[in-house]
Amino acid sequence: MVLGQRTLPAESVSLRSAASDNFVIVDWTDTGAPRVIGEMDRYAAPAYLHEDAIYIHGGQQHQVEKLDWDGKKAYVGGSTSTTTPTPSWRSTFK
């Protein structure tokens, strides 16, 4: 700790990304108590947080319902999917 400061300098640095403009992932399944379940850098957000994407957190699937670019937030809800996605390609070993 720096003399005279009450917080450590490392507290202001994210270990997940070097970018300071990360997207916050908000689970709004429980409308009375939305909660932050994750964070993603803005470079990965278009690939992983687009609307209808599946975001996995804690072993549970969450479907991205809304991506707020200006607010840097992705709103997710519980996925209604009961099937596991399968690849569109198949390979056969002999």
N, C-alpha and C positions, 0 to 999 in steps of 0.2 A: 504494500500500500504506500502511495506517495504521501509524504508528510503533509498533513492538513486536509487530505481528501478522505471522504467517508466511504467511497466505493473504489473497487479495483479497476484499473484501466481495461483489463481484459473483459469486464462485464459488458462493454459496449461493442465487442467484436463477436460476430456470429461464427461459429465453428463449421457450419454447414455450407457457407458460401462466402465468397469475397465481395459479392454485390450487396449494397445496402438497401436496394429496392426490391426486396423479396415479396412474394405473394403469400398472404396468410390464408390458410385453408380452414373454413368455418363450417362446422357441422350444425345445420339448422333443422335437424330432424325433430328435435324437441323445441317447438317454437317459443316456448316460454324461457328457454335457457340455451341459446346458441353458444357453442364453445369452440375454441381454436384447437384443432387437432394436428396441425402441421404447418409447414412453411416450405416454400420452394422458390428458387431463384427465377428471375424474370426471363432468363434465356431458356429454361426448361418448361416454363408454364404453357406456352402454346402447344407443345407436344404432349404434355401429361395432364393438363388441367382444362382442356377445351370442353365445351358443353357436351354432355353425354359420355364423357370419358369415365372410366372406372378408376378411382383412387383407392388404394388399399392401405389401411391404417389399423394396426393392432390385429391383423388377421381378418378384418372385416372389410367388405366391399362397400364403398360409398360412391354414388353416382354424382358427377359434377352437374349441377342444375343451372348454375349461373356463374359466369366469369366477369367480374367487374374490373376492367382494365384501369380505369381512373383511380379507383379505390384500392387497387392491388389486393383484391380478395376473390377467392373462389368459394362458392357456397355449395356444399354437398349435402346429400340426404342419403338415407339408407337405400341400398340397391334392392330392387325388386326381383333381380335375377336369381333364379334357383338353379341354374345350370352353370357348369364350369366352361369357360370359353375353350374351344378347340382350334388348333391351327387349320388354316385352309389347305395346307399341303399334307401329303402323307408320304411316308417312305417305307419301303419294304426291304427287309434284309433277308438274304437267302444264304 
